[in-house]
Amino acid sequence: MDKNTIAEIIRKRLNLKDEDWSIIERNPRFQQVFQNAIEASRYRLVAEVIESKGCHSGHVVGQKLVFDSSGNLLTKENPDRVCSFLMPNLALVINAFFENFVNGRGPNEVMFNTTGCFDTGPACGGWGHVVVRMTAELMS
């Protein structure tokens, strides 16, 4: 697959009008995205729970949340319940991985790949707290 094919796939997915797409297509930054998207598509992002105390959604140590390289939650590969309070902080980490993908860097070069939900736990007036560590894994 070449960068023009990837660009066309993205264009169809975004469902943009020609005038909007032409802005994207002329932007050198997006040309770089199209070029590097091929390699990025070989990966998935996995956030593994490394600590969990008092999680109302039932996240437990060892559980994995799986996303594609674009940051889409792959619902069929995830637990039935995924806590929405974990997602905002995960979005920040996913963005760091995505930046590495689109800039042609190794995805696992993300320095700060660990985050958690923003529930503070019982000592600070919350329910509990969950910590996850994100890695990029080559798909088999």
C-alpha positions in Angstrom: 0.0 0.0 0.0 1.3 3.5 -0.9 0.8 6.9 0.7 -1.9 7.8 -2.0 -3.9 4.8 -1.1 -3.7 5.6 2.6 -4.7 9.2 1.8 -7.8 7.9 -0.1 -8.7 5.6 2.8 -8.5 8.5 5.2 -10.5 10.8 2.9 -13.3 8.2 2.7 -13.3 7.7 6.5 -13.4 11.5 7.2 -16.2 12.0 4.6 -15.1 15.6 3.9 -16.2 17.8 1.1 -13.7 18.4 -1.7 -12.9 21.9 -0.6 -12.1 20.7 3.0 -10.1 17.7 1.8 -8.0 19.9 -0.6 -6.8 21.9 2.4 -5.6 18.7 4.1 -4.1 17.3 0.9 -2.0 20.4 0.2 -0.6 20.6 3.8 2.9 19.1 4.0 2.3 17.9 7.5 -0.5 15.7 6.4 1.6 14.3 3.5 4.0 13.1 6.3 1.0 11.6 8.1 0.0 9.7 5.0 3.5 8.5 4.5 3.9 7.2 8.0 0.4 5.8 8.4 1.4 2.6 6.7 3.9 1.7 9.3 1.7 2.9 12.1 -1.2 0.6 11.0 1.0 -2.4 11.9 0.6 -1.5 15.6 -2.0 -1.4 18.3 -1.8 0.5 21.6 -2.3 -1.5 24.7 -2.9 0.1 28.1 -2.3 -2.5 30.8 -3.6 -2.0 34.3 -0.7 -2.0 36.7 -2.4 -0.9 39.8 -6.1 -0.9 40.8 -7.8 -0.2 44.1 -11.5 0.4 44.6 -12.3 0.6 40.9 -16.1 0.9 40.4 -15.8 -0.3 36.8 -13.9 -3.5 37.9 -10.6 -2.8 36.3 -8.0 -5.3 37.7 -4.2 -5.6 37.5 -3.3 -7.3 34.2 -6.4 -6.2 32.3 -5.7 -4.6 29.0 -7.5 -1.8 27.1 -6.7 -2.0 23.4 -6.8 0.8 20.8 -5.7 1.0 17.1 -2.8 3.2 16.2 -5.2 6.1 15.6 -6.6 5.9 19.1 -9.9 4.2 18.4 -11.0 1.9 21.3 -11.3 -1.6 19.7 -14.5 -2.6 21.5 -14.4 -6.3 20.7 -10.9 -6.6 22.3 -11.8 -4.8 25.6 -13.6 -5.5 28.8 -17.4 -5.0 28.8 -17.0 -2.1 31.2 -14.4 0.6 30.5 -14.3 3.5 32.9 -14.9 6.9 31.3 -12.9 8.6 34.1 -9.8 6.8 32.8 -10.2 7.9 29.2 -9.3 11.6 29.4 -5.8 10.8 30.8 -5.4 7.9 28.4 -6.2 10.3 25.5 -3.1 12.3 26.4 -0.9 9.3 26.3 -2.4 8.0 23.1 -1.7 11.3 21.5 2.0 11.0 22.4 2.1 7.6 20.7 0.2 9.0 17.7 2.7 11.8 17.4 5.5 9.3 17.3 3.7 7.3 14.6 3.0 10.2 12.3 6.5 11.6 12.7 8.1 8.3 11.8 9.6 7.8 15.3 9.6 4.5 17.2 6.2 4.5 19.0 7.6 3.2 22.2 9.9 6.1 22.6 7.2 7.8 24.7 8.9 8.8 27.9 5.8 9.2 30.1 3.6 6.3 29.1 2.0 5.7 32.5 -1.2 7.4 33.7 -4.3 6.8 35.7 -7.8 7.7 36.3 -8.5 11.0 38.0 -10.4 9.5 40.9 -8.3 10.4 43.9 -9.2 7.4 46.1 -10.9 7.2 49.5 -8.3 9.2 51.4 -9.1 12.2 49.2 -12.8 11.8 48.8 -13.0 9.4 45.9 -13.7 5.7 45.3 -10.4 4.3 44.3 -7.6 4.7 41.7 -6.4 2.8 38.6 -3.0 3.2 36.9 -2.2 2.0 33.4 1.0 1.7 31.3 0.7 2.1 27.5 2.8 0.3 25.0 2.7 -0.1 21.2 2.6 -3.7 20.1 3.1 -5.0 16.6 0.0 -6.9 15.5 0.6 -10.5 14.5 
